[in-house]
């Protein structure tokens, strides 16, 4: 009997997950090393911890750090792992919806603002990933929205323009 019929859900020990996360980590590390050439910091009056590079440094560092366990598992695999991901084939629906959702986030950012765009992006993403509990759909996006708004506006002192919806 083929392996597709034996496993009905994603394999948590799949090497595919580790390979994908390792590629993301290597990409983040490469961007981290080339950050000064990608962001113009000349004439920035801010100190290092509030300058234009602090957010990319934080995000790329977190991405690289979280990819280290996957890199280790990829280099030193446990005996019972495989390259088998799941039995449902290529997930075309999420692959099509995520770029559309990212585009709507950017357009929404201009028209409805940071707060509502972040909340709606997370809400729709969780819904598309089949999380249907009210806690996951409402509380988690609200917490992330509060954290992101606090970080940008109060820690990093980055203020965004007024959404077009409020410009009458």
Steps between C-alpha positions, in 0.01 A plus 500: 500500500645843409610729779250771391213289631665411829565857623198728507660814647824693477808315615668701779829320435508583131829628365306724260408731789862514612625571149250784454587656837872463430462681168313782675773520767783512245313767303449705820869468588604615151270800526632574848858517372399722207275728702725805491510494121121458477398780740626853469607611848692812399380806682283304744477698822383201699721279716545135403207375708253741335646530153365367172683167535370390841178335377667303217778394739245374753287315247787343306680398821186333635449320169857371502494397867173310455642318198799360690316194642374414151854531361627268771225245429576522129872437554454235771165333423328273750465139383121505446461805275412522132461744214127432502291810577133399483266304281294789365726616220617854432307762703404724206223687684727650771767568238251709302331670795810616689632734225149644457470547875841669515395734218174583678701567818717756321202669336306484826794652681456813287119516517404363842823532698754282677280378783208373298723361223708292742190370677321406177812339351544276805127428531466393135827304512387302804158442344658371178717265707174356640528640853137556590494566875409855601808523720733428211309718256451806720730501803826393334478758216403767755803421718736504202347825374550667838861379517583615145339842546675546835839402355472725197341806658644506851825302500633576152324841468378418149179680416299408197294743291132537571301243302320637196174387657538778761611776260179682420 
